[in-house]
Amino acid sequence: MLNKAPATKPPPFVVDMVISPPSPQVDDSETAGAALARLDARMSDNSEFGGYFGFGPPHYNVGGCVAINGHYLVLTCGLNRSIDKLQTTVVEVPPRPFTR
């Protein structure tokens, strides 16, 4: 008789990243430190997202003009009228699987 290894459940994965509001409007007079949007990630099994948010291509963090603080996208520089459009690219980075 062969003993079968018990079936293991695959690890959860990110199925949706939510940015609220999805296209934040930033006033020209907005100051550094202002929260622009909230970032959340929904997992395939509804568990809590254990990874972190970061920046990626093509816009990254707009030359350091935005940052991520916990679950918030925040402005790190004062805006002026010379900035026509503020675009950034936010990505979720899942936790690394535990290995021995």
C-alpha positions in Angstrom: 0.0 0.0 0.0 1.4 3.4 -1.0 1.0 6.3 1.4 0.0 9.4 -0.4 1.2 12.7 1.0 -1.7 14.9 2.1 -2.8 17.4 -0.4 -1.5 20.8 0.4 -3.4 24.0 -0.3 -1.6 26.4 -2.6 -0.6 29.7 -1.0 -2.9 32.6 -1.5 -2.1 35.2 -4.1 -3.0 38.8 -4.7 -6.1 38.9 -6.9 -6.8 42.6 -6.8 -5.0 45.8 -5.8 -7.3 48.7 -5.0 -6.3 52.3 -5.1 -8.9 54.7 -3.5 -9.6 57.0 -5.2 -8.4 55.3 -8.4 -7.3 58.6 -10.0 -6.6 61.1 -7.3 -7.0 64.7 -8.1 -4.1 66.8 -6.7 -4.5 70.5 -6.3 -1.6 72.8 -7.4 -1.3 74.1 -3.8 -1.1 70.6 -2.2 1.7 70.4 0.3 4.3 67.7 1.1 2.9 65.0 3.4 -0.6 65.0 1.9 -2.2 61.6 1.5 -3.2 61.1 -2.1 -4.8 57.7 -2.0 -5.3 54.5 0.1 -3.7 51.3 -1.1 -5.2 47.9 -0.4 -4.7 44.4 -1.8 -7.3 41.6 -1.7 -6.0 38.0 -1.4 -7.4 35.0 -3.2 -8.5 33.4 0.1 -9.6 36.7 1.7 -6.6 36.6 4.1 -4.7 39.7 5.1 -2.2 40.9 2.6 1.2 40.2 4.2 3.4 41.9 1.5 4.1 45.5 0.9 3.6 48.1 -1.8 6.3 49.6 -3.9 6.9 51.5 -7.1 7.5 50.0 -10.6 7.9 50.8 -14.2 7.1 52.9 -16.2 6.6 55.9 -13.8 8.1 54.6 -10.5 7.8 57.3 -7.8 8.0 60.4 -10.0 11.6 61.2 -9.1 10.9 61.0 -5.4 7.8 63.2 -5.4 5.6 60.5 -4.0 6.1 57.8 -1.3 4.2 55.0 0.3 3.6 55.2 4.0 1.8 52.1 5.2 -1.3 51.8 3.1 -1.1 55.4 1.8 0.4 57.1 -1.2 1.7 60.4 0.0 3.1 63.5 -1.7 6.7 64.2 -0.7 7.3 67.4 -2.6 5.3 70.6 -2.9 3.6 71.0 -6.3 3.7 74.0 -8.5 2.1 74.9 -11.8 5.2 73.6 -13.8 4.1 70.0 -13.1 1.5 69.2 -15.7 0.7 65.6 -14.7 1.8 63.5 -11.7 1.9 59.9 -12.7 3.2 57.0 -10.7 3.2 53.2 -10.9 2.3 51.3 -7.7 2.9 47.5 -7.4 2.2 45.0 -4.7 5.0 42.8 -3.6 3.8 39.6 -2.0 5.5 38.1 1.0 8.2 35.6 0.3 7.2 32.0 1.0 8.8 30.5 4.1 11.5 28.0 3.3 13.9 26.1 5.4 
